Amino acid sequence: MSSARPKVIIIGAGFGGLNAARAFNSQPVDVLLIDRNNYHTFTPLLYQVATCGLDPSDIAYPIRGIFRRQANMRFLLGSVTGIDTANRTLTVSAEGDTRQEPYDYLVLAAGSVTTYFGNANVQRVAFEVKDLSGSVRLRNHVLKLLERAAWTEDPELRRALTTMVVVGGGPTGLETAG
């Protein structure tokens, strides 16, 4: 990348980050996209992974592959651990290494965090269907419970092992419950 052109850093490779990066295609800027995963997840289908309807690879797309034809774009795998707005730099960490990245423009598209509305009991035992690893973790847990239920002759234990509670009435919660 040429240092004469403005440098745009985009934090986050979700829908917002990808759309921002695409908007800079063929523009006279250098774009650096940073995310802690090297793939973009099509989050509306996370429930399908959690319920064994899809394989994780069906909804995860390599970021470098998505932007292979965008010449002014590069990707860096890492976590942003600090932003110095006065000096227009940010700190990125990955695998024990840390580096500083200067920027002229910064786009924050880092996503969101789950809220439990103060319900610590739900938070303590919940499986989040917010990212790919959480969906796979839930899928594996449900499969183990179903296998245990298939082994037991005790109808009460079988009922307990096959009873699931879905908390949340958004699209993911409704689709999961369905």
N, C-alpha and C positions, 0 to 999 in steps of 0.2 A: 504494500500500500504506500502511496505517496504521502509524504508529510506535508506537502503544500495544500492538500485538500482538507477541508474540515473533517474531523473524526467524530462519528456518531457511535456511541455505545448504547446498546439495548440490553437491559438486564431482564432475562426471562424469555423462554422459547415456547410459551403457551400461545394461545390464539392471538392475544394482543401483541406479543413480541414478534411473532411471525408476520403478522399483517404490517407492523411498523417496518420490519426489515424489507418486506416486498415493496413497500411504498418508496423506498430509496433505490430500487433497481434502476440502473442507468442514470442516476443522479450524480452530480459532481462531488460526491462525498465518499469517504471510506467508512464502512460499517463494521463494527465488531459486535457480534451477538454472544452473550455469555449466559450459560445455564448450567445447573448442577447435574443435568442429564444430557447425554449426547443424542437424545431422541425427543421428538414431539409426540405427546400422547393425545389422541382424539378422545378427550375426557367424556363426551356424552355417551360413549360406549363402555365406560369402566364397569358398569353394572353387568354387562355381558361377559366380561372376563371373570368377575366375581361369581357369576352363576353358571360358569362353564359353557356359555354360549359361543364365546370366541376365545382364541388363543391370544396371549399378550402381544405377540408379534403382529396380529391383525390390526392393532390400533396404535402401534408405536412406529414412528417413521424417523429414520436417521436425519438429523438436522443438516449435516453436510451434504447429504443426497438431495434434500429439498432445495438447497441453494447452490448446487453444483454449477449452474449456468449464470449465476449472478456474480460477475467479476469483481465488483466493489465490496463484496461481503466475505467476512471470515468468521469462524466460530471458535470459541474458547470454552472448553469444559472446565467449570470451576464454580466456586461459591464466592459471591461478593461479600467481603467481611468488613468493608469500610468505604465510606464516600467522603472525600475532602472537597467540598464545594468551593472553598476559597481558592484552592490550587487546581481545581478541575482534574482531579485524579481519583481513581478508585483502587481499592486493594482487592485482589482476587487470590483465592487459595484453592489448591488442589493437590491431593496426594502428598501433603507435607510441604509443598512449595508455595511461596507467596510472591506475587509480583504487583507492580504498580502499572496502571494503564491510564494514560492521559486521555482527556476527551474535550471536545468543543461543545458537544450537545449530548445530553443524557436522557434516555427514555427508560422509565421505570415501569416494567410490565411483569413484576415478580409474582403475581398471583395473589392468593389469599390464604388465610388460615381458617380452620374449622372452629366454629364457636359452639359451645355446649350450653350457653346461656346460664352459666353458673351451676350446672348439674354435674357435680364431681363424680357421682356414681356412674352415670352414663359414660363420662370421659374415661373412667378407670377401666371399663370393660369393653368399650366400643371398638369395632373394627371400622376404620375410616375407608370409605370408597372415594378417595380424593385424588389418588395417584395410582400408578400401575403397581407399585410394590404393595400398597394397601389392598388393592383388589385381588392380587395373587395370594396374599396372606389370608384374606377372607375365604377365597375359593378353597385353599388347602385345608383350612379349619373346617369348613362345611363338609368337604369330602371325607375328612377323618371321622367326623361325627356320624355321617351316614354309614360309613363302613363299620363303625362300632355298633350302630343300631342294627345293622344286618346280622351281627354276631350274637346279639342278646336274645334270649327267650323271654325276658321280663318285659311285659307290655308297658309298665310304668316307666322303666328305664328307657325303653325305645321311644316312648312319647316325649320324655325329657330330652333325649338326644336329637330328636327331629323337630323340636319347637324352636323357632327363631323369632326374634323381635327386631323389627326395623324401626329405627328412630329417625324421623325426618320425612316430611311429606313433599319434598321437592321432586323434580323429575327422577333423580337417581333413586330416592327412597321408594317412590311409587313403582318404578320399573323393577327394582329389586324385589319388592313385596309381591308383585305380579308374577 
